[in-house]
């Protein structure tokens, strides 16, 4: 009987070329690396989108605060003018009653 590889003697199947196996491993590693790069890209895009949403929300809240402040100032000015008008009318009535 001639010399057979341990693999062939066991009857487990055909002999696998180590170079082919190495190439398959490299291809698998490259596929995994590409998948990981894609996953990382998606994660970065998602994080960027979340940051954009947060920035937009902060800007919206700032605009709302400015609008509320301006509305408050306008209401205070209207109240001041009403109070001033009432004071004028009171003074006018007092003058008329004298």
Secondary structure, DSSP 8 states (H G I E B T S, - for coil): -----HHHHHT-SS---HHHHHHHHHHHHHHHHHHHHHHHHHHHHHHHHHHHHHHHHHHHHHHHHHHHHHHHHHHHHHHHHHHHHHHHHHHHHHHHH-
